[in-house]
Amino acid sequence: MDRRMAAGKTCFLMRAKQAEGPMKKLKMALVLILLSVVFINSSALAAEFTDNSANINNTFLPAKAGFSFLKTGYGDRSFQYEYINILGTDIVDGVKCVQIIIVRTESSEFTQAWLAQDVNGSVYLLKYWDGSESAPVVLGKDNATVLMPNSPKVGDKIFGGEATVNAVGVTVAKLTTGLGPFANCLKATETDGDIIYIAPQFGEVKKVYSSNSGWELKEIYNAKKGVIVVSIAYRVGPFGFFAHPELTKESPHAASGNYGFMD
């Protein structure tokens, strides 16, 4: 039962105590019936996952193990990078998920997410870990958040409600990184006003902030097709940009998370 149902039940109990006369039992019975209908409907809308839930082939949020994406900043974010690495699988609340880790050099912290695709082709978030926190947050299958519907349309909420689709079938011109153009893209606005463009089979390819800056997709790596990226004497991912209070304490510079640059 979610918070709205809990709040509704609390309101019902308060009103029931205030009710008087022969109508009291009738009102209680009606409210109980309504609550039962809401509970049944919410359960029916719960995502259904199969043993193939880690095979994420959603058009706008592909997440296949072995793929990595490198994004680069422009404008005020020049020389900043975002590295997205799609790792292997893991089990969350009985559901087989794909693990994704994201590292940005601007924050020197990581974010890790556990994703699964339901029987309808929509991608859900079942667990996440903000690197600034001490432990991950488990949502589980009953409280999983929709990141990308199977066939998103104008007005749909995506990325857990953090963005709303404004247009479909958009063409994104060739990026400054040399990739593109991309056809049949989604254009969405985040809650803070930033604009993102999501291309079929690639995911987010461009982000535009309110200022003259943003992110663009720069490179795509596929280790499963024999392409292996090797960086000599340079720590990438969490090994190069992981920040933690304990590491900061032992650092003579009173900082942590810049090991990649130090290399």
Backbone as CSV, one residue per row, in Angstrom:
resi,resn,N_x,N_y,N_z,CA_x,CA_y,CA_z,C_x,C_y,C_z
1,MET,0.851,-1.197,0.000,0.000,0.000,0.000,0.884,1.244,0.000
2,ASP,0.672,2.166,-0.986,1.551,3.321,-1.067,1.091,4.427,-0.142
3,ARG,1.821,5.569,-0.192,1.514,6.655,0.747,0.138,7.236,0.537
4,ARG,-0.297,7.314,-0.752,-1.627,7.877,-0.995,-2.713,6.995,-0.405
5,MET,-2.531,5.673,-0.530,-3.522,4.778,0.060,-3.505,4.858,1.571
6,ALA,-2.307,4.960,2.153,-2.189,5.063,3.606,-2.864,6.335,4.103
7,ALA,-2.632,7.432,3.347,-3.245,8.712,3.736,-4.762,8.622,3.628
8,GLY,-5.253,7.941,2.560,-6.690,7.787,2.390,-7.296,6.974,3.516
9,LYS,-6.581,5.934,3.935,-7.087,5.096,5.026,-7.136,5.883,6.324
10,THR,-6.120,6.704,6.572,-6.101,7.520,7.790,-7.273,8.491,7.798
11,CYS,-7.511,9.123,6.622,-8.629,10.062,6.506,-9.950,9.344,6.751
12,PHE,-10.060,8.137,6.227,-11.280,7.347,6.418,-11.512,7.060,7.885
13,LEU,-10.479,6.676,8.604,-10.628,6.357,10.031,-11.050,7.576,10.833
14,MET,-10.495,8.734,10.502,-10.846,9.963,11.225,-12.309,10.305,10.993
15,ARG,-12.752,10.173,9.745,-14.148,10.495,9.447,-15.092,9.481,10.085
16,ALA,-14.673,8.240,10.143,-15.520,7.196,10.725,-15.783,7.466,12.196
17,LYS,-14.757,7.977,12.884,-14.915,8.278,14.308,-15.891,9.426,14.522
18,GLN,-15.952,10.340,13.518,-16.815,11.504,13.668,-18.257,11.209,13.254
19,ALA,-18.475,10.126,12.530,-19.809,9.803,12.024,-20.751,9.460,13.169
20,GLU,-22.033,9.817,12.998,-23.029,9.556,14.025,-24.286,8.997,13.376
21,GLY,-25.095,8.302,14.192,-26.385,7.831,13.735,-26.305,6.581,12.891
22,PRO,-27.429,6.184,12.250,-27.512,4.926,11.497,-26.694,4.913,10.209
23,MET,-26.239,6.082,9.741,-25.475,6.149,8.501,-24.025,5.740,8.695
24,LYS,-23.597,5.585,9.965,-22.180,5.330,10.239,-21.705,4.028,9.586
25,LYS,-22.444,2.944,9.792,-22.005,1.659,9.249,-22.038,1.649,7.729
26,LEU,-23.045,2.343,7.149,-23.141,2.391,5.694,-21.944,3.127,5.105
27,LYS,-21.561,4.257,5.705,-20.422,5.024,5.222,-19.142,4.196,5.309
28,MET,-18.986,3.501,6.441,-17.784,2.689,6.612,-17.714,1.589,5.555
29,ALA,-18.854,0.960,5.272,-18.886,-0.109,4.280,-18.530,0.416,2.896
30,LEU,-19.079,1.594,2.534,-18.794,2.182,1.224,-17.326,2.523,1.067
31,VAL,-16.731,3.107,2.101,-15.325,3.483,2.033,-14.442,2.249,1.929
32,LEU,-14.780,1.197,2.677,-14.003,-0.040,2.604,-14.056,-0.646,1.207
33,ILE,-15.225,-0.567,0.574,-15.350,-1.079,-0.795,-14.471,-0.280,-1.743
34,LEU,-14.477,1.053,-1.594,-13.662,1.917,-2.452,-12.186,1.639,-2.260
35,LEU,-11.779,1.466,-0.994,-10.376,1.162,-0.723,-9.973,-0.168,-1.341
36,SER,-10.871,-1.132,-1.304,-10.572,-2.441,-1.881,-10.390,-2.334,-3.387
37,VAL,-11.236,-1.522,-4.039,-11.130,-1.332,-5.487,-9.807,-0.683,-5.839
38,VAL,-9.418,0.357,-5.075,-8.153,1.047,-5.330,-6.989,0.086,-5.165
39,PHE,-7.027,-0.723,-4.114,-5.928,-1.653,-3.856,-5.817,-2.688,-4.973
40,ILE,-6.970,-3.206,-5.423,-6.953,-4.199,-6.497,-6.410,-3.593,-7.778
41,ASN,-6.853,-2.362,-8.108,-6.399,-1.711,-9.324,-4.910,-1.429,-9.290
42,SER,-4.393,-0.962,-8.129,-2.971,-0.656,-8.029,-2.134,-1.921,-8.144
43,SER,-2.638,-3.045,-7.621,-1.914,-4.295,-7.731,-1.892,-4.772,-9.173
44,ALA,-3.019,-4.528,-9.893,-3.100,-4.967,-11.271,-2.126,-4.194,-12.157
45,LEU,-1.805,-2.969,-11.756,-0.912,-2.132,-12.536,0.553,-2.393,-12.215
46,ALA,0.842,-3.249,-11.248,2.223,-3.528,-10.880,2.941,-4.191,-12.051
47,ALA,4.237,-3.870,-12.190,5.018,-4.417,-13.299,5.177,-5.929,-13.151
48,GLU,5.198,-6.614,-14.271,5.384,-8.064,-14.278,6.697,-8.376,-14.979
49,PHE,7.574,-9.092,-14.300,8.886,-9.415,-14.846,9.015,-10.920,-15.059
50,THR,9.816,-11.289,-16.064,10.080,-12.696,-16.348,11.570,-12.976,-16.141
51,ASP,11.986,-14.184,-16.443,13.404,-14.544,-16.323,14.263,-13.799,-17.346
52,ASN,13.611,-13.167,-18.325,14.322,-12.448,-19.383,14.381,-10.950,-19.104
53,SER,14.131,-10.552,-17.863,14.008,-9.129,-17.529,15.308,-8.344,-17.676
54,ALA,16.445,-9.033,-17.686,17.728,-8.338,-17.834,18.101,-8.120,-19.296
55,ASN,17.303,-8.662,-20.196,17.525,-8.445,-21.628,16.789,-7.173,-22.041
56,ILE,17.409,-6.041,-21.811,16.760,-4.746,-22.032,16.993,-4.288,-23.470
57,ASN,15.920,-4.321,-24.257,15.995,-3.886,-25.649,15.016,-2.764,-25.957
58,ASN,14.635,-2.014,-24.926,13.769,-0.854,-25.110,14.393,0.087,-26.141
59,THR,13.587,0.597,-27.050,14.100,1.420,-28.151,14.865,2.642,-27.659
60,PHE,14.373,3.289,-26.617,14.975,4.546,-26.178,15.840,4.416,-24.923
61,LEU,15.895,3.217,-24.356,16.778,3.007,-23.223,17.415,1.629,-23.340
62,PRO,18.239,1.433,-24.351,18.906,0.140,-24.497,19.982,-0.008,-23.430
63,ALA,20.062,-1.170,-22.844,21.053,-1.392,-21.785,21.560,-2.818,-21.871
64,LYS,22.466,-3.045,-22.781,23.025,-4.378,-22.966,24.404,-4.447,-22.335
65,ALA,24.612,-5.490,-21.546,25.889,-5.662,-20.866,27.034,-5.674,-21.881
66,GLY,28.114,-4.997,-21.526,29.273,-4.926,-22.399,29.395,-3.610,-23.132
67,PHE,28.307,-2.838,-23.181,28.345,-1.541,-23.849,28.788,-0.457,-22.869
68,SER,29.500,0.521,-23.389,29.904,1.698,-22.609,29.692,2.936,-23.463
69,PHE,29.327,4.035,-22.805,29.082,5.287,-23.506,29.911,6.394,-22.853
70,LEU,30.515,7.213,-23.682,31.280,8.346,-23.194,30.629,9.624,-23.698
71,LYS,30.301,10.522,-22.772,29.735,11.818,-23.129,30.717,12.914,-22.753
72,THR,30.689,13.982,-23.513,31.580,15.097,-23.235,30.780,16.381,-23.095
73,GLY,31.229,17.262,-22.206,30.532,18.517,-21.995,30.942,19.567,-23.011
74,TYR,30.085,20.547,-23.201,30.417,21.680,-24.067,29.986,22.968,-23.373
75,GLY,30.479,24.104,-23.884,30.175,25.375,-23.243,30.847,25.465,-21.888
76,ASP,30.088,25.791,-20.870,30.633,25.904,-19.517,31.129,24.568,-18.978
77,ARG,30.737,23.474,-19.621,31.142,22.144,-19.148,32.207,21.507,-20.047
78,SER,32.905,22.311,-20.783,33.986,21.796,-21.618,35.028,21.093,-20.754
79,PHE,35.584,20.020,-21.289,36.612,19.216,-20.622,36.057,18.419,-19.434
80,GLN,34.726,18.330,-19.344,34.118,17.452,-18.357,33.544,16.239,-19.092
81,TYR,33.572,15.092,-18.426,33.159,13.859,-19.092,32.197,13.061,-18.214
82,GLU,31.365,12.303,-18.905,30.461,11.365,-18.229,30.684,9.993,-18.851
83,TYR,30.963,9.032,-18.004,31.249,7.666,-18.463,30.158,6.737,-17.951
84,ILE,29.482,6.039,-18.872,28.411,5.114,-18.522,28.840,3.713,-18.910
85,ASN,28.921,2.839,-17.944,29.358,1.468,-18.193,28.246,0.500,-17.804
86,ILE,27.811,-0.316,-18.751,26.761,-1.292,-18.489,27.425,-2.602,-18.087
87,LEU,27.257,-2.951,-16.830,27.933,-4.112,-16.261,27.103,-5.379,-16.453
88,GLY,27.381,-6.387,-15.669,26.655,-7.640,-15.743,25.314,-7.572,-15.043
89,THR,24.780,-8.726,-14.705,23.452,-8.805,-14.106,23.528,-9.064,-12.603
90,ASP,22.423,-8.780,-11.932,22.314,-8.994,-10.489,20.842,-9.232,-10.179
91,ILE,20.552,-9.831,-9.045,19.174,-10.109,-8.650,18.735,-9.110,-7.589
92,VAL,17.602,-8.442,-7.842,17.013,-7.508,-6.881,15.568,-7.918,-6.635
93,ASP,15.269,-8.304,-5.412,13.909,-8.714,-5.044,13.386,-9.812,-5.974
94,GLY,14.266,-10.731,-6.325,13.867,-11.847,-7.175,13.824,-11.541,-8.661
95,VAL,14.184,-10.306,-9.042,14.142,-9.894,-10.441,15.564,-9.753,-10.973
96,LYS,15.818,-10.333,-12.127,17.138,-10.236,-12.743,17.298,-8.858,-13.376
97,CYS,18.335,-8.139,-12.957,18.547,-6.763,-13.404,19.906,-6.590,-14.082
98,VAL,20.014,-5.529,-14.858,21.285,-5.106,-15.432,21.829,-3.976,-14.560
99,GLN,23.118,-4.031,-14.257,23.747,-2.986,-13.453,24.395,-1.937,-14.362
100,ILE,24.173,-0.675,-14.023,24.777,0.431,-14.767,25.488,1.339,-13.777
101,ILE,26.689,1.760,-14.119,27.414,2.694,-13.266,27.745,3.940,-14.086
102,ILE,27.509,5.095,-13.502,27.727,6.377,-14.179,28.685,7.216,-13.347
103,VAL,29.713,7.737,-13.998,30.694,8.580,-13.320,30.830,9.885,-14.095
104,ARG,30.760,10.994,-13.379,30.977,12.305,-13.989,32.179,12.964,-13.343
105,THR,33.043,13.509,-14.166,34.249,14.128,-13.618,33.938,15.429,-12.899
106,GLU,32.796,16.065,-13.206,32.477,17.336,-12.559,32.162,17.144,-11.078
107,SER,31.633,15.978,-10.716,31.272,15.733,-9.315,32.204,14.738,-8.642
108,SER,32.990,14.038,-9.449,33.922,13.027,-8.920,33.203,11.986,-8.073
109,GLU,31.956,11.703,-8.418,31.184,10.708,-7.698,30.501,9.789,-8.704
110,PHE,30.001,8.683,-8.219,29.350,7.734,-9.114,27.891,7.528,-8.723
111,THR,27.135,7.065,-9.696,25.763,6.632,-9.471,25.628,5.247,-10.065
112,GLN,25.024,4.348,-9.328,24.826,2.995,-9.828,23.342,2.674,-9.821
113,ALA,22.881,1.998,-10.871,21.456,1.691,-11.001,21.264,0.248,-11.435
114,TRP,20.167,-0.349,-10.970,19.798,-1.712,-11.323,18.484,-1.635,-12.100
115,LEU,18.517,-2.014,-13.380,17.360,-1.868,-14.254,16.836,-3.218,-14.713
116,ALA,15.527,-3.256,-14.971,14.897,-4.472,-15.506,13.779,-4.067,-16.451
117,GLN,13.513,-4.920,-17.426,12.453,-4.656,-18.404,11.280,-5.587,-18.143
118,ASP,10.057,-5.016,-18.127,8.884,-5.849,-17.837,8.371,-6.516,-19.111
119,VAL,7.296,-7.263,-18.986,6.765,-8.037,-20.108,6.246,-7.141,-21.225
120,ASN,5.968,-5.873,-20.919,5.469,-4.938,-21.930,6.580,-4.153,-22.617
121,GLY,7.817,-4.351,-22.158,8.931,-3.653,-22.791,9.301,-2.340,-22.131
122,SER,8.701,-2.017,-20.997,9.052,-0.800,-20.263,10.206,-1.093,-19.313
123,VAL,11.080,-0.100,-19.122,12.257,-0.277,-18.275,12.006,0.346,-16.908
124,TYR,12.334,-0.411,-15.853,12.094,0.012,-14.486,13.411,0.102,-13.707
125,LEU,13.408,0.988,-12.720,14.515,1.098,-11.764,14.108,0.378,-10.487
126,LEU,14.888,-0.646,-10.092,14.562,-1.413,-8.894,15.499,-1.121,-7.730
127,LYS,16.642,-0.517,-8.036,17.621,-0.237,-6.988,18.582,0.828,-7.512
128,TYR,19.044,1.713,-6.630,20.017,2.709,-7.062,20.938,3.076,-5.904
129,TRP,22.072,3.618,-6.265,23.067,4.015,-5.268,23.701,5.321,-5.687
130,ASP,23.391,6.365,-4.946,24.066,7.642,-5.124,25.385,7.540,-4.366
131,GLY,26.494,7.726,-5.068,27.805,7.531,-4.459,28.068,8.371,-3.231
132,SER,27.297,9.443,-3.059,27.495,10.288,-1.878,26.848,9.682,-0.637
133,GLU,26.027,8.646,-0.834,25.370,7.984,0.285,26.150,6.734,0.680
134,SER,25.915,6.261,1.894,26.686,5.131,2.417,26.210,3.780,1.893
135,ALA,24.980,3.716,1.409,24.435,2.433,0.963,23.383,2.648,-0.114
136,PRO,23.140,1.641,-0.951,22.123,1.768,-2.000,20.705,1.735,-1.443
137,VAL,19.768,2.203,-2.250,18.350,2.195,-1.899,17.659,1.128,-2.751
138,VAL,16.964,0.208,-2.093,16.274,-0.875,-2.790,14.792,-0.537,-2.895
139,LEU,14.296,-0.396,-4.118,12.881,-0.136,-4.337,12.101,-1.443,-4.436
140,GLY,12.736,-2.467,-5.016,12.056,-3.737,-5.182,11.075,-3.702,-6.339
141,LYS,10.498,-4.844,-6.653,9.601,-4.906,-7.808,8.258,-4.228,-7.558
142,ASP,7.810,-4.195,-6.312,6.516,-3.580,-6.023,6.562,-2.058,-6.056
143,ASN,7.731,-1.480,-5.785,7.869,-0.016,-5.786,8.797,0.475,-6.898
144,ALA,9.039,-0.387,-7.892,9.921,-0.018,-8.988,9.391,1.208,-9.730
145,THR,10.315,2.049,-10.178,9.966,3.288,-10.865,10.179,3.145,-12.368
146,VAL,9.213,3.615,-13.150,9.327,3.548,-14.607,10.347,4.573,-15.100
147,LEU,11.358,4.085,-15.790,12.338,4.987,-16.397,11.974,5.307,-17.837
148,MET,11.532,4.291,-18.577,11.173,4.507,-19.977,10.062,3.554,-20.403
149,PRO,8.888,4.095,-20.794,7.809,3.238,-21.290,8.225,2.564,-22.593
150,ASN,7.495,1.544,-22.973,7.806,0.830,-24.204,7.636,1.732,-25.429
151,SER,6.543,2.490,-25.469,6.270,3.390,-26.597,5.916,4.769,-26.054
152,PRO,6.922,5.539,-25.652,6.647,6.851,-25.051,5.963,7.803,-26.024
153,LYS,5.052,8.597,-25.495,4.323,9.572,-26.296,4.347,10.919,-25.589
154,VAL,3.918,11.954,-26.293,3.921,13.302,-25.729,3.102,13.332,-24.441
155,GLY,3.683,13.907,-23.400,3.021,14.000,-22.104,3.430,12.920,-21.127
156,ASP,4.096,11.866,-21.620,4.531,10.791,-20.723,5.663,11.257,-19.814
157,LYS,5.643,10.760,-18.583,6.735,11.000,-17.644,7.787,9.903,-17.832
158,ILE,9.038,10.298,-17.894,10.121,9.335,-18.045,11.181,9.595,-16.989
159,PHE,12.105,8.645,-16.861,13.181,8.752,-15.877,12.646,8.998,-14.472
160,GLY,11.643,8.214,-14.109,11.089,8.298,-12.765,10.358,9.590,-12.480
161,GLY,9.812,10.211,-13.522,9.086,11.462,-13.341,9.958,12.697,-13.386
162,GLU,11.258,12.510,-13.627,12.179,13.641,-13.670,12.115,14.405,-14.978
163,ALA,11.434,13.849,-15.991,11.328,14.521,-17.281,9.994,14.180,-17.923
164,THR,9.522,15.079,-18.809,8.267,14.894,-19.532,8.534,14.988,-21.023
165,VAL,7.981,14.048,-21.782,8.169,14.053,-23.232,7.380,15.207,-23.850
166,ASN,8.076,16.060,-24.624,7.447,17.204,-25.285,7.136,16.934,-26.751
167,ALA,7.995,16.115,-27.385,7.821,15.855,-28.812,8.437,14.510,-29.164
168,VAL,7.890,13.884,-30.218,8.425,12.625,-30.732,8.739,12.814,-32.214
169,GLY,9.593,11.945,-32.751,9.947,12.056,-34.158,10.859,13.221,-34.474
170,VAL,11.615,13.663,-33.474,12.503,14.810,-33.643,13.834,14.367,-34.254
171,THR,14.397,15.208,-35.116,15.719,14.935,-35.686,16.756,15.795,-34.978
172,VAL,17.796,15.152,-34.470,18.895,15.858,-33.818,20.035,15.974,-34.824
173,ALA,20.444,17.208,-35.076,21.509,17.449,-36.048,22.823,16.832,-35.584
174,LYS,23.769,16.727,-36.489,25.066,16.152,-36.176,25.692,16.877,-34.994
175,LEU,26.168,16.102,-34.027,26.739,16.674,-32.816,28.133,17.229,-33.084
176,THR,28.594,18.071,-32.182,29.949,18.618,-32.323,31.001,17.528,-32.148
177,THR,30.604,16.397,-31.554,31.528,15.274,-31.380,31.702,14.465,-32.666
178,GLY,30.852,14.758,-33.667,30.937,14.055,-34.936,29.893,12.982,-35.125
179,LEU,29.178,12.605,-34.058,28.143,11.582,-34.158,26.831,12.182,-34.659
180,GLY,26.030,11.364,-35.317,24.745,11.824,-35.810,24.779,12.105,-37.298
181,PRO,23.674,12.649,-37.827,22.444,13.042,-37.127,21.625,11.835,-36.655
182,PHE,20.645,12.112,-35.765,19.793,11.075,-35.205,18.336,11.402,-35.525
183,ALA,17.638,10.436,-36.108,16.235,10.640,-36.486,15.292,9.983,-35.487
184,ASN,14.028,10.417,-35.528,12.956,9.827,-34.707,13.276,9.842,-33.214
185,CYS,13.816,10.958,-32.751,14.204,11.087,-31.338,13.056,11.606,-30.478
186,LEU,13.205,11.418,-29.174,12.321,12.040,-28.201,12.954,13.346,-27.737
187,LYS,12.124,14.356,-27.539,12.574,15.588,-26.899,11.818,15.705,-25.587
188,ALA,12.538,15.860,-24.488,11.901,15.904,-23.168,12.477,17.033,-22.334
189,THR,11.665,17.532,-21.424,12.091,18.602,-20.520,12.148,18.075,-19.104
190,GLU,13.275,18.281,-18.447,13.412,17.857,-17.061,12.720,18.850,-16.142
191,THR,12.529,18.462,-14.901,11.794,19.308,-13.954,12.483,20.646,-13.708
192,ASP,13.808,20.710,-13.938,14.528,21.967,-13.737,14.639,22.786,-15.011
193,GLY,13.989,22.322,-16.097,13.972,23.087,-17.340,14.988,22.658,-18.376
194,ASP,15.903,21.769,-18.026,16.904,21.308,-18.991,16.240,20.436,-20.061
195,ILE,16.776,20.495,-21.284,16.223,19.751,-22.411,17.115,18.558,-22.732
196,ILE,16.503,17.395,-22.949,17.268,16.207,-23.327,16.696,15.626,-24.619
197,TYR,17.584,15.047,-25.414,17.205,14.395,-26.668,17.614,12.923,-26.575
198,ILE,16.664,12.041,-26.862,16.875,10.610,-26.697,16.676,9.935,-28.046
199,ALA,17.726,9.290,-28.544,17.689,8.678,-29.871,17.418,7.183,-29.793
200,PRO,16.693,6.641,-30.775,16.461,5.195,-30.812,17.777,4.424,-30.874
201,GLN,17.875,3.385,-30.066,19.031,2.486,-30.004,20.270,3.108,-29.358
202,PHE,20.208,4.390,-28.982,21.361,5.037,-28.365,21.060,5.614,-26.984
203,GLY,19.801,5.912,-26.710,19.471,6.577,-25.456,19.724,8.076,-25.558
204,GLU,20.053,8.685,-24.438,20.272,10.138,-24.415,21.543,10.494,-25.185
205,VAL,21.381,11.333,-26.225,22.526,11.731,-27.042,22.916,13.194,-26.832
206,LYS,21.997,13.979,-26.273,22.309,15.395,-26.061,21.473,15.953,-24.922
207,LYS,22.105,16.826,-24.134,21.418,17.526,-23.058,21.785,18.987,-23.124
208,VAL,20.778,19.854,-23.052,20.994,21.300,-23.154,20.525,21.964,-21.866
209,TYR,21.441,22.621,-21.188,21.089,23.365,-19.981,20.555,24.741,-20.360
210,SER,19.975,25.422,-19.393,19.424,26.747,-19.661,20.514,27.725,-20.106
211,SER,21.720,27.519,-19.595,22.861,28.309,-20.049,23.435,27.674,-21.310
212,ASN,24.422,28.300,-21.892,25.018,27.792,-23.128,25.990,26.656,-22.820
213,SER,25.450,25.544,-22.354,26.287,24.394,-22.013,25.435,23.138,-22.017
214,GLY,26.101,21.992,-21.952,25.371,20.730,-21.926,26.295,19.559,-22.146
215,TRP,25.694,18.434,-22.558,26.437,17.199,-22.794,26.077,16.637,-24.150
216,GLU,27.044,15.958,-24.788,26.800,15.275,-26.051,27.476,13.906,-26.031
217,LEU,26.848,12.961,-26.719,27.431,11.638,-26.841,28.687,11.712,-27.699
218,LYS,29.772,11.133,-27.206,31.041,11.219,-27.913,31.477,9.878,-28.506
219,GLU,31.409,8.812,-27.706,31.876,7.515,-28.187,31.029,6.393,-27.604
220,ILE,30.979,5.280,-28.341,30.269,4.078,-27.898,31.214,2.899,-28.043
221,TYR,31.309,2.098,-26.992,32.179,0.927,-27.016,31.334,-0.318,-26.813
222,ASN,31.682,-1.375,-27.526,30.991,-2.651,-27.391,32.011,-3.753,-27.171
223,ALA,32.239,-4.100,-25.920,33.242,-5.111,-25.588,32.859,-6.487,-26.103
224,LYS,31.558,-6.745,-26.287,31.122,-8.066,-26.722,31.421,-8.316,-28.196
225,LYS,31.751,-7.263,-28.924,32.100,-7.443,-30.330,33.605,-7.349,-30.538
226,GLY,34.337,-7.558,-29.461,35.779,-7.607,-29.590,36.473,-6.280,-29.437
227,VAL,35.729,-5.230,-29.086,36.338,-3.926,-28.889,36.609,-3.736,-27.410
228,ILE,37.843,-3.628,-27.025,38.212,-3.451,-25.630,38.978,-2.140,-25.490
229,VAL,38.504,-1.285,-24.603,39.154,0.005,-24.383,40.177,-0.144,-23.269
230,VAL,41.415,0.210,-23.554,42.479,0.114,-22.562,43.084,1.493,-22.356
231,SER,43.090,1.953,-21.124,43.713,3.233,-20.787,44.949,2.949,-19.961
232,ILE,46.111,3.255,-20.489,47.363,2.956,-19.821,47.623,3.940,-18.685
233,ALA,47.861,3.397,-17.486,48.195,4.208,-16.313,47.157,5.289,-16.055
234,TYR,45.893,4.944,-16.279,44.825,5.930,-16.056,43.612,5.205,-15.487
235,ARG,43.257,5.542,-14.272,42.125,4.876,-13.627,40.814,5.544,-14.031
236,VAL,39.897,4.753,-14.585,38.613,5.279,-14.999,37.522,4.739,-14.086
237,GLY,36.299,5.218,-14.295,35.190,4.751,-13.478,35.399,5.095,-12.011
238,PRO,34.832,4.311,-11.103,34.942,4.595,-9.669,36.380,4.512,-9.160
239,PHE,37.225,3.760,-9.866,38.606,3.638,-9.414,39.385,4.940,-9.635
240,GLY,38.952,5.726,-10.592,39.651,6.975,-10.855,38.986,8.199,-10.270
241,PHE,37.665,8.113,-9.988,36.948,9.309,-9.569,36.013,9.068,-8.386
242,PHE,36.323,8.066,-7.604,35.501,7.777,-6.437,35.864,8.706,-5.277
243,ALA,34.866,9.370,-4.731,35.073,10.275,-3.593,34.412,9.694,-2.352
244,HIS,35.088,9.802,-1.217,34.536,9.278,0.029,35.143,10.056,1.196
245,PRO,34.359,10.347,2.230,34.877,11.116,3.378,36.130,10.523,4.001
246,GLU,36.191,9.185,4.079,37.364,8.556,4.684,38.609,8.755,3.824
247,LEU,38.437,8.725,2.509,39.566,8.973,1.615,40.018,10.424,1.704
248,THR,39.046,11.318,1.889,39.375,12.739,2.027,40.188,12.990,3.287
249,LYS,39.853,12.284,4.367,40.562,12.462,5.631,42.037,12.099,5.521
250,GLU,42.317,11.044,4.781,43.702,10.577,4.701,44.497,11.273,3.595
251,SER,43.822,12.133,2.824,44.513,12.826,1.739,45.228,14.076,2.250
252,PRO,46.487,14.305,1.839,47.207,15.526,2.241,46.604,16.771,1.607
253,HIS,45.761,16.582,0.571,45.121,17.712,-0.108,43.705,17.954,0.417
254,ALA,43.290,17.166,1.411,41.940,17.285,1.984,40.873,17.146,0.901
255,ALA,41.090,16.255,-0.046,40.140,16.023,-1.127,40.303,14.596,-1.634
256,SER,39.270,14.093,-2.290,39.341,12.768,-2.892,38.508,12.752,-4.162
257,GLY,38.794,11.795,-5.016,38.000,11.644,-6.228,38.689,12.072,-7.500
258,ASN,39.934,12.535,-7.412,40.630,12.996,-8.610,41.819,12.093,-8.984
259,TYR,41.729,10.818,-8.606,42.853,9.914,-8.832,43.144,9.726,-10.318
260,GLY,42.095,9.732,-11.125,42.309,9.603,-12.567,43.148,10.729,-13.125
261,PHE,42.853,11.943,-12.684,43.630,13.102,-13.143,45.047,13.061,-12.576
262,MET,45.172,12.569,-11.354,46.509,12.470,-10.753,47.399,11.496,-11.544
263,ASP,46.783,10.451,-12.097,47.544,9.505,-12.907,48.104,10.210,-14.139
